[in-house]
Amino acid sequence: MVVHKVREAVGDETFCGILRTWTRRHRHGNADTRQFVALCESESGKDLPGLFDTWRFGERKPSRM
């Protein structure tokens, strides 16, 4: 659900770029959520802490938005 919300927030073209960049950078290694959030924000030019706070770091599944 988190990844789908990112796609909705940044748009399909930017989202596909994020996925390509993510897989290229971390193909043979490890990464964490903080790095994914930073990449999403840098690639989209958007501030996304609210999205991740709601959909990733919240205590339970959010209500429909």
Phi, psi and omega in degrees: 000324181298314182296321178297320179293323175298314180301316177298322184287325187255345182092156186298314183297313179295319180301315179298322176296320177299314181296319179296315180296315181301311182292325178294316183289328189240022185305315183244030183211196181244159176207169182234175183299320179303319179292323178294317178299314180299318179295315179302317180291318182290321180288327183268339185073016182247153175268114189244020183297326179298319179298310182289325176299319182285311191265344181243315188262358179292162182285333181212174180298130179292158174289166180302140180246000000 
